[in-house]
Amino acid sequence: MENLSVFRLNSWGEIRQRLAAPDGDKFKAYLNKVYLSLMRMQPFEVIMIRKDVAPENYDWFIKSCCLFIWDGNTDFIFSNDYAVLKRMPSKPEDDIAAYKNLLSQKIQRHELEPAARNDRKQD
């Protein structure tokens, strides 16, 4: 499988070039859309880029995410091959609360089944 790190952002110059290109307005709109999506992510949420992003958008998506991180959103990290983007908690003390909140949301959306409860009384 292709290592998606080839799409990472290496300099601000790449963004300036992209914005100056004939499709610069389209890129700017895409960049804004990615920023909004990333701002809505909860701690411990992940984006599986190969699954969640169309291959023709890998370049713009990964560069947009890199720029978002460079803009100070350091609670987002890529996997080594840039195939996964994960949001980490901002503060270590938020870890447990954020994780419980995420699990609760997934259960409510029926993405996870709650563990079966044993309601039988012990004799």
C-alpha positions as a Python dict, from the first residue, in 0.01 Angstrom:
ca = {
    (1, 'M'): (0, 0, 0),
    (2, 'E'): (112, 351, -79),
    (3, 'N'): (273, 546, 202),
    (4, 'L'): (60, 860, 225),
    (5, 'S'): (343, 1064, 377),
    (6, 'V'): (431, 1168, 21),
    (7, 'F'): (135, 1409, 48),
    (8, 'R'): (247, 1577, 370),
    (9, 'L'): (302, 1950, 380),
    (10, 'N'): (670, 2038, 375),
    (11, 'S'): (657, 2418, 364),
    (12, 'W'): (425, 2717, 369),
    (13, 'G'): (534, 2775, 10),
    (14, 'E'): (328, 2475, -97),
    (15, 'I'): (15, 2639, 43),
    (16, 'R'): (96, 2972, -120),
    (17, 'Q'): (147, 2797, -454),
    (18, 'R'): (-175, 2602, -417),
    (19, 'L'): (-373, 2917, -333),
    (20, 'A'): (-218, 3102, -629),
    (21, 'A'): (-302, 2819, -870),
    (22, 'P'): (-602, 2853, -1104),
    (23, 'D'): (-804, 2630, -871),
    (24, 'G'): (-690, 2822, -562),
    (25, 'D'): (-1045, 2921, -466),
    (26, 'K'): (-1151, 2559, -481),
    (27, 'F'): (-858, 2461, -259),
    (28, 'K'): (-942, 2738, -11),
    (29, 'A'): (-1301, 2613, 13),
    (30, 'Y'): (-1175, 2257, 62),
    (31, 'L'): (-929, 2375, 327),
    (32, 'N'): (-1209, 2550, 518),
    (33, 'K'): (-1424, 2237, 499),
    (34, 'V'): (-1141, 2024, 640),
    (35, 'Y'): (-1075, 2275, 919),
    (36, 'L'): (-1441, 2267, 1022),
    (37, 'S'): (-1443, 1888, 1024),
    (38, 'L'): (-1128, 1871, 1233),
    (39, 'M'): (-1258, 2125, 1483),
    (40, 'R'): (-1562, 1903, 1540),
    (41, 'M'): (-1356, 1594, 1617),
    (42, 'Q'): (-1360, 1467, 1973),
    (43, 'P'): (-1052, 1338, 2154),
    (44, 'F'): (-968, 980, 2051),
    (45, 'E'): (-1159, 1010, 1724),
    (46, 'V'): (-968, 900, 1418),
    (47, 'I'): (-988, 951, 1046),
    (48, 'M'): (-884, 648, 846),
    (49, 'I'): (-769, 837, 541),
    (50, 'R'): (-775, 545, 297),
    (51, 'K'): (-1130, 466, 406),
    (52, 'D'): (-1272, 813, 473),
    (53, 'V'): (-1110, 1024, 199),
    (54, 'A'): (-1135, 975, -175),
    (55, 'P'): (-792, 890, -322),
    (56, 'E'): (-804, 1190, -554),
    (57, 'N'): (-830, 1411, -243),
    (58, 'Y'): (-541, 1262, -45),
    (59, 'D'): (-305, 1544, -140),
    (60, 'W'): (-536, 1830, -47),
    (61, 'F'): (-672, 1655, 261),
    (62, 'I'): (-335, 1567, 412),
    (63, 'K'): (-188, 1909, 333),
    (64, 'S'): (-495, 2073, 490),
    (65, 'C'): (-457, 1861, 803),
    (66, 'C'): (-87, 1941, 823),
    (67, 'L'): (-163, 2312, 801),
    (68, 'F'): (-428, 2274, 1071),
    (69, 'I'): (-168, 2115, 1298),
    (70, 'W'): (89, 2383, 1210),
    (71, 'D'): (-171, 2644, 1308),
    (72, 'G'): (-133, 2528, 1667),
    (73, 'N'): (-372, 2235, 1688),
    (74, 'T'): (-111, 2007, 1834),
    (75, 'D'): (-358, 1759, 1976),
    (76, 'F'): (-383, 1602, 1628),
    (77, 'I'): (-129, 1344, 1519),
    (78, 'F'): (-69, 1141, 1205),
    (79, 'S'): (44, 782, 1197),
    (80, 'N'): (392, 733, 1052),
    (81, 'D'): (250, 655, 708),
    (82, 'Y'): (-7, 939, 727),
    (83, 'A'): (-291, 689, 679),
    (84, 'V'): (-451, 774, 1014),
    (85, 'L'): (-516, 1109, 1180),
    (86, 'K'): (-605, 1098, 1548),
    (87, 'R'): (-714, 1365, 1787),
    (88, 'M'): (-560, 1330, 2129),
    (89, 'P'): (-691, 1497, 2445),
    (90, 'S'): (-563, 1848, 2501),
    (91, 'K'): (-480, 1780, 2864),
    (92, 'P'): (-382, 1448, 3021),
    (93, 'E'): (-652, 1480, 3288),
    (94, 'D'): (-912, 1487, 3009),
    (95, 'D'): (-813, 1139, 2889),
    (96, 'I'): (-1060, 929, 3084),
    (97, 'A'): (-1353, 1171, 3062),
    (98, 'A'): (-1307, 1220, 2688),
    (99, 'Y'): (-1275, 849, 2623),
    (100, 'K'): (-1590, 772, 2824),
    (101, 'N'): (-1775, 1048, 2639),
    (102, 'L'): (-1668, 910, 2301),
    (103, 'L'): (-1774, 558, 2395),
    (104, 'S'): (-2108, 688, 2519),
    (105, 'Q'): (-2166, 872, 2191),
    (106, 'K'): (-2081, 561, 1989),
    (107, 'I'): (-2320, 352, 2195),
    (108, 'Q'): (-2595, 611, 2145),
    (109, 'R'): (-2531, 604, 1769),
    (110, 'H'): (-2540, 223, 1788),
    (111, 'E'): (-2182, 193, 1667),
    (112, 'L'): (-2101, -14, 1974),
    (113, 'E'): (-2322, -244, 2170),
    (114, 'P'): (-2320, -192, 2545),
    (115, 'A'): (-2184, -488, 2735),
    (116, 'A'): (-2454, -732, 2834),
    (117, 'R'): (-2552, -684, 3194),
    (118, 'N'): (-2593, -969, 3429),
    (119, 'D'): (-2910, -876, 3616),
    (120, 'R'): (-2955, -1215, 3778),
    (121, 'K'): (-2932, -1221, 4151),
    (122, 'Q'): (-2672, -1447, 4296),
    (123, 'D'): (-2815, -1724, 4515),
}
